């Protein structure tokens, strides 16, 4: 008897983990990821940041259409946003995404890629949010969505990430998403998720 469609997709590496919980929607107008969970769980959407929005984030000046949480943008949001605002080409889907919890709809941080895949098919991700939103599961959901963007795009062989040595919460986010610790320096811990079958 043939396997069900989800099992078939998992065998081909299109989905992994708990695929019934994650949906990625995307196309020409951008990508959005949503973790589909029961109503009691908090949920965060990834909304692709345009170059115009990136310029506002980099300047720290919201437009009338922006809904930002207190403390956003952080320096870790502004620096990548400045790079996106100055980019000659749209890096989608390997750009920056705003983290927007569905319960209040305000941008609390960003997650995304340090650039397009390299020649070996590897990407590096980063993520972060304002401190009052820590511990809600948003980081874990955001990283899961970045992984699924890579799977949906295809051709990505590995996803790399690093954390400060003392950032245990961020290390747990990566581990929950299947990343393995690969090395440590005096200030950083490095993680990797292989997508090759």
C-alpha positions in Angstrom: 0.0 0.0 0.0 1.4 3.4 -0.9 2.3 5.9 1.9 0.0 8.8 2.6 0.9 12.2 1.0 2.6 13.6 4.1 4.8 10.6 4.5 5.7 10.7 0.8 6.7 14.4 1.1 8.8 13.6 4.2 10.7 10.8 2.4 11.5 13.3 -0.4 12.8 15.8 2.2 10.0 18.4 1.4 8.8 18.3 5.0 10.1 17.0 8.3 9.3 16.9 12.0 5.7 17.6 12.6 4.7 18.7 9.0 1.0 18.9 9.9 1.7 21.9 12.1 3.5 24.1 9.6 2.3 25.8 6.5 4.3 28.0 4.2 2.5 30.3 1.8 4.5 32.2 -0.8 4.8 33.5 -4.3 5.5 36.7 -6.1 4.1 38.9 -3.4 6.3 37.3 -0.7 6.5 34.4 1.7 4.6 34.0 5.0 5.0 31.1 7.3 2.5 30.1 10.0 2.8 27.4 12.6 -0.7 25.8 12.8 -1.3 24.8 16.4 -4.2 24.4 18.7 -5.8 27.7 19.8 -4.2 27.6 23.3 -0.7 27.9 21.9 0.8 31.2 20.9 1.5 31.7 17.3 3.9 33.9 15.3 3.8 34.7 11.6 6.8 35.6 9.5 6.1 38.4 7.1 8.6 39.2 4.4 10.1 42.7 4.9 10.2 44.8 1.7 13.1 47.2 1.0 10.8 50.1 1.9 9.9 48.6 5.2 13.6 47.7 5.8 14.5 51.4 5.3 12.0 52.4 8.0 13.3 49.7 10.4 16.9 50.8 9.8 16.0 54.4 10.5 13.9 53.4 13.5 11.0 55.4 12.2 7.7 53.6 11.6 5.4 54.6 8.9 1.6 54.9 9.4 1.2 51.2 8.3 3.7 49.8 10.8 2.7 48.3 14.1 5.8 47.9 16.2 6.1 46.5 19.7 7.8 48.6 22.4 11.6 48.3 22.0 11.5 47.4 18.3 13.6 47.7 16.3 16.6 46.5 18.2 20.2 47.0 16.8 20.1 43.4 15.7 17.0 44.3 13.6 18.3 47.6 12.2 21.6 46.4 10.9 20.3 43.7 8.6 17.4 45.9 7.6 19.9 48.6 6.4 21.6 46.0 4.3 18.3 44.9 2.7 17.3 48.6 2.1 20.5 49.2 0.2 20.3 45.9 -1.8 20.3 46.1 -5.5 18.1 43.0 -5.9 15.3 41.5 -3.9 16.8 38.6 -2.1 13.4 36.8 -1.6 12.9 34.3 -0.2 16.3 34.6 1.5 15.7 38.0 3.0 14.4 39.3 6.3 11.0 38.5 7.9 9.2 40.4 10.6 8.0 38.4 13.6 4.4 39.2 14.2 2.5 37.3 16.9 -1.1 36.7 15.8 -2.5 37.6 19.3 -1.5 41.3 19.1 -0.3 41.8 15.5 2.8 44.0 16.4 6.2 43.4 15.0 8.4 42.1 17.9 11.6 41.2 16.0 13.1 39.8 12.8 14.3 36.5 11.5 15.9 35.7 8.2 18.9 34.9 6.2 22.4 36.5 6.1 22.2 36.2 2.3 21.4 33.8 -0.5 22.7 30.2 -0.6 26.5 29.9 -1.2 28.0 27.8 -3.9 27.6 24.7 -1.7 23.9 25.4 -1.1 24.4 26.6 2.5 22.6 29.5 4.2 23.1 31.2 7.6 20.1 32.4 9.6 19.6 34.8 12.4 16.6 35.7 14.6 15.7 37.8 17.6 13.0 39.7 19.4 12.3 42.3 22.1 12.9 40.9 25.6 9.3 41.0 26.8 8.4 38.5 24.1 11.1 35.9 25.1 9.9 32.5 26.4 6.7 32.4 24.3 8.0 29.9 21.8 8.2 32.5 19.0 11.9 31.9 18.3 11.3 28.1 17.9 8.4 28.7 15.6 10.3 31.3 13.5 13.3 29.0 13.0 11.0 26.2 12.0 9.5 28.5 9.4 12.9 29.5 8.1 13.8 25.8 7.7 10.6 25.1 5.8 11.3 28.1 3.5 14.6 26.4 2.7 12.9 23.0 2.1 10.3 24.6 -0.1 12.9 26.5 -2.2 15.0 23.4 -2.7 18.7 23.1 -3.4 19.7 24.1 0.2 22.1 21.6 1.7 22.6 23.0 5.2 21.4 25.8 7.4 24.0 27.4 9.8 23.4 29.6 12.9 25.4 30.9 15.8 24.6 32.2 19.2 26.5 34.0 22.0 28.1 31.5 24.3 25.7 32.4 27.2 22.5 32.6 25.1 21.1 29.2 26.3 17.5 30.1 25.2 18.6 30.6 21.6 20.7 27.4 21.7 17.6 25.5 22.8 15.6 27.1 19.9 18.1 25.6 17.4 18.2 22.2 19.1 14.4 22.0 19.2 14.6 22.5 15.4 17.1 19.7 14.9 20.3 21.7 14.7 23.4 20.1 16.0 26.2 21.9 17.9 29.3 21.8 15.7 31.9 24.0 17.4 32.5 26.5 20.1 34.8 29.5 20.3 35.5 31.7 23.3 32.4 33.8 22.5 30.2 31.8 20.2 28.5 28.4 19.7 27.9 27.3 16.1 25.1 25.1 15.0 24.2 23.3 11.7 21.2 21.5 10.3 21.9 19.3 7.3 19.1 19.1 4.7 20.9 16.6 2.5 19.3 13.1 2.4 
